[in-house]
């Protein structure tokens, strides 16, 4: 790669395309035309003396040199953003917006109930909590921080386990009175089952029912784990439920207690952004969250 003075505007355009994977999406996020964006990228590639992208049928993919450049620029971007927040603020508290992507159960039953004191200490901080749909990518900066089930494998993401949780089979007394109880996992074939809408899952790791019993077929499929709890309470069938989502008042019956699955929540973030005050403060807060 040639050595040359770098134009930060070109760098910003390059990062937008690298994260979006498509010229159209990147141009829209930058509020410029694709022609203008293409011109900047061509100029940048001429200055670096190497191809930075490979054109594919569905978009653009970074070359090895493009990946190297992206890593350098992301670190520079984080340092610039951190400096701006540190020297641009006249308050000891952090400010700005942090977007957190998290599974619904964690977001509603773990994160949200514990946010109050953190936001009271940081009144100028805004938190956005968003779902993780299929195709979600933290590497494309679709969020600042993510909570994921299982340790991520992407090398440029840092992660830390913030707790484990368990899942078990449950039914309502109403259902048991009508259909009886399974004595073994194989007996589930004779019962009404509740599970996920599988093609909407962010990750196959979330499809615990199938990991327990590959023949699992849901008569009632619900995208939401909290919705599954409500369906089991209503007597619609047997579900593999997150135990931290249950309340004593739910009065559900645990089935085949020997069938229990353990999963871990991981706090995941970009290696380059931990120094940004608003993100660093949110990370420290979230490291102390407890699921069970």
C-alpha positions in Angstrom: 0.0 0.0 0.0 1.4 3.4 -1.0 2.2 6.0 1.6 0.3 9.2 1.1 -1.5 11.9 3.1 -4.9 10.6 4.0 -8.1 12.5 3.5 -10.4 11.8 6.4 -13.5 12.4 4.2 -12.4 9.6 1.9 -11.8 7.4 5.0 -15.3 8.1 6.2 -16.8 7.1 2.9 -14.6 4.0 2.8 -15.8 2.9 6.2 -19.4 3.4 5.3 -19.1 1.1 2.2 -17.1 -1.5 4.1 -19.8 -1.7 6.8 -22.8 -1.6 4.5 -21.3 -4.0 1.9 -23.3 -2.1 -0.8 -22.8 1.2 -2.5 -26.5 2.2 -2.4 -26.9 1.6 1.3 -23.6 3.4 2.1 -24.6 6.4 -0.1 -28.0 6.6 1.6 -26.4 6.6 5.1 -24.0 9.4 4.0 -26.8 11.3 2.3 -24.8 11.5 -1.0 -25.2 10.1 -4.4 -23.7 6.7 -5.4 -21.8 8.5 -8.2 -20.1 10.8 -5.7 -19.4 7.9 -3.4 -17.9 5.8 -6.3 -15.7 8.7 -7.3 -14.3 9.0 -3.8 -13.6 5.3 -3.6 -11.9 5.2 -7.0 -9.7 8.1 -5.9 -8.9 6.4 -2.6 -7.9 3.2 -4.4 -5.7 5.2 -6.8 -3.9 6.8 -3.8 -3.4 3.5 -1.9 -2.3 1.8 -5.1 -4.2 -1.4 -4.4 -7.8 -2.7 -4.8 -9.8 -2.4 -1.6 -13.0 -4.1 -2.7 -14.1 -7.1 -4.8 -17.4 -6.8 -6.6 -19.8 -9.6 -6.0 -23.3 -10.3 -7.3 -24.8 -9.1 -4.0 -22.5 -6.2 -3.2 -18.9 -5.5 -2.3 -16.4 -7.5 -0.3 -13.2 -6.2 1.2 -9.9 -7.4 -0.1 -7.2 -8.4 2.4 -5.7 -4.9 2.0 -9.1 -3.4 2.4 -9.6 -5.3 5.7 -6.2 -4.0 6.9 -7.2 -0.5 6.0 -10.5 -0.8 7.8 -8.9 -1.9 11.0 -6.5 1.0 11.0 -9.3 3.5 10.2 -11.6 2.1 12.8 -9.0 2.6 15.5 -8.4 6.2 14.3 -12.1 6.8 14.2 -12.5 5.6 17.8 -9.6 7.8 19.0 -11.0 10.9 17.2 -14.5 10.2 18.7 -13.1 9.6 22.2 -11.1 12.8 22.0 -14.1 14.8 20.9 -16.2 13.5 23.8 -13.4 14.0 26.4 -12.4 17.5 25.4 -15.8 18.6 24.1 -17.6 18.0 27.3 -17.8 20.3 30.3 -19.4 17.6 32.5 -18.0 14.7 34.4 -20.8 12.5 33.1 -20.9 11.0 29.6 -23.2 12.1 26.8 -24.5 10.9 23.4 -26.3 7.8 22.2 -25.3 4.2 22.7 -27.2 1.5 20.7 -27.4 -1.9 22.3 -28.6 -4.9 20.4 -29.9 -7.7 22.6 -32.2 -10.7 22.7 -35.7 -9.8 23.7 -35.7 -11.7 27.0 -32.4 -10.1 28.1 -33.5 -6.7 27.0 -36.8 -6.7 28.7 -36.2 -8.7 31.9 -32.5 -8.0 32.6 -31.2 -4.8 31.0 -34.2 -2.5 31.2 -35.1 -3.1 34.9 -31.5 -2.3 35.9 -31.0 0.9 33.7 -32.5 3.5 36.1 -29.6 4.3 38.4 -27.1 4.2 35.5 -29.1 6.8 33.5 -29.6 8.9 36.6 -25.8 9.1 37.0 -25.5 9.9 33.3 -28.5 12.2 32.4 -27.0 13.3 29.1 -26.7 9.7 27.8 -29.3 8.1 25.6 -29.7 4.3 25.3 -31.3 2.7 22.3 -32.2 -1.0 22.7 -32.8 -2.8 19.4 -33.4 -6.5 18.4 -31.0 -8.7 16.6 -32.7 -9.8 13.4 -31.3 -12.5 11.1 -28.3 -11.0 9.2 -27.4 -8.6 12.1 -23.7 -7.7 12.2 -21.9 -5.9 14.9 -18.9 -5.6 12.5 -21.0 -3.4 10.2 -21.7 -1.1 13.2 -25.4 -1.9 13.3 -25.0 -1.3 17.1 -22.3 -0.1 19.5 -22.7 -3.1 21.8 -24.4 -6.4 21.5 -25.5 -9.1 23.9 -25.2 -12.5 22.3 -25.8 -16.1 23.2 -22.5 -17.9 23.0 -19.0 -16.5 22.3 -18.6 -14.8 18.9 -15.9 -16.0 16.6 -15.2 -12.8 14.7 -11.5 -11.8 15.4 -12.0 -8.1 15.7 -14.7 -8.3 18.3 -14.0 -8.4 22.0 -16.3 -10.3 24.3 -16.8 -11.1 27.9 -19.2 -13.6 29.5 -21.6 -11.8 31.8 -23.6 -14.7 33.1 -25.3 -18.0 32.3 -28.9 -19.1 32.3 -30.8 -22.3 32.0 -33.8 -23.6 30.1 -36.2 -26.4 30.9 -39.4 -28.0 29.7 -42.6 -26.6 31.2 -46.4 -27.0 30.8 -49.4 -25.5 32.6 -51.5 -27.6 34.9 -54.4 -27.0 32.5 -52.4 -28.7 29.7 -51.3 -31.6 31.9 -54.9 -32.3 33.0 -56.0 -32.5 29.4 -53.0 -34.2 27.7 -50.9 -35.7 30.5 -47.2 -35.5 31.1 -44.3 -36.9 28.9 -42.2 -39.4 30.7 -39.2 -39.0 28.3 -38.0 -36.7 25.6 -39.3 -39.2 23.0 -42.8 -38.8 24.4 -42.8 -35.2 23.1 -43.9 -36.6 19.7 -47.3 -37.2 21.3 -47.7 -33.7 22.6 -48.4 -30.1 21.4 -45.2 -28.1 21.3 -44.4 -24.4 21.4 -41.2 -23.0 19.9 -39.7 -20.4 17.7 -40.5 -19.2 14.1 -37.2 -20.7 13.0 -36.4 -18.6 9.9 -36.6 -15.4 12.0 -34.0 -16.5 14.5 -30.8 -14.4 14.6 -28.7 -17.5 15.3 -29.3 -21.2 15.3 -27.8 -21.2 18.8 -31.1 -19.7 20.0 -33.1 -22.7 18.8 -32.7 -24.6 22.0 -35.8 -27.0 21.5 -34.1 -28.5 18.4 -30.8 -28.8 20.1 -32.5 -30.9 22.8 -34.7 -32.9 20.5 -34.0 -32.7 16.7 -37.5 -33.9 15.9 -39.1 -30.9 17.6 -42.0 -29.6 15.6 -43.9 -26.6 17.0 -47.6 -26.5 16.7 -47.5 -23.0 17.9 -44.5 -21.0 16.8 -43.8 -17.6 18.4 -40.9 -15.3 17.6 -40.7 -14.1 21.2 -39.4 -16.1 24.2 -41.7 -14.0 26.5 -44.6 -14.9 24.1 -43.7 -18.5 24.5 -44.0 -18.2 28.3 -47.5 -16.7 27.8 -48.5 -19.5 25.4 -47.4 -22.2 27.8 -49.3 -20.4 30.7 -52.4 -20.4 28.4 -52.3 -24.2 28.1 -51.4 -24.2 24.4 -48.6 -26.8 24.8 -45.1 -27.6 26.2 -42.3 -25.2 25.8 -38.6 -25.0 26.4 -38.5 -21.9 28.5 -35.8 -19.5 29.8 -36.0 -19.9 33.6 -35.1 -16.3 34.3 -38.2 -15.2 32.4 -40.5 -17.2 34.8 -42.3 -15.8 37.8 -43.6 -17.8 40.8 -47.1 -16.5 39.9 -46.9 -18.3 36.5 -47.5 -21.6 38.4 -46.0 -23.7 35.6 -45.0 -27.4 36.0 -41.4 -28.4 35.3 -41.3 -31.5 33.2 -38.5 -34.1 33.0 -36.1 -32.0 35.3 -33.1 -34.0 34.0 -33.5 -32.2 30.7 -31.8 -28.8 31.3 -29.8 -26.7 28.9 -27.2 -24.1 30.0 -26.4 -21.1 27.8 -24.1 -18.0 28.3 -24.7 -14.4 27.6 -21.7 -12.6 26.1 -21.2 -8.8 26.0 -19.7 -8.1 22.6 -18.1 -4.9 21.4 -15.7 -3.5 18.8 -12.0 -3.6 19.9 -11.7 0.0 18.7 -14.5 1.7 20.6 -14.0 0.8 24.3 -12.1 4.1 24.7 -15.1 6.2 23.6 -16.4 7.5 27.0 -20.1 6.9 26.3 -19.5 3.3 25.1 -16.9 2.5 27.8 -19.2 3.7 30.5 -22.1 1.6 29.2 -19.8 -1.5 28.9 -18.8 -1.1 32.5 -22.4 -0.9 33.6 -23.4 -3.9 31.5 -20.6 -6.1 32.8 -22.4 -6.0 36.2 -25.8 -7.1 34.9 -27.2 -10.4 36.3 -29.6 -12.6 34.4 -30.3 -15.2 37.2 
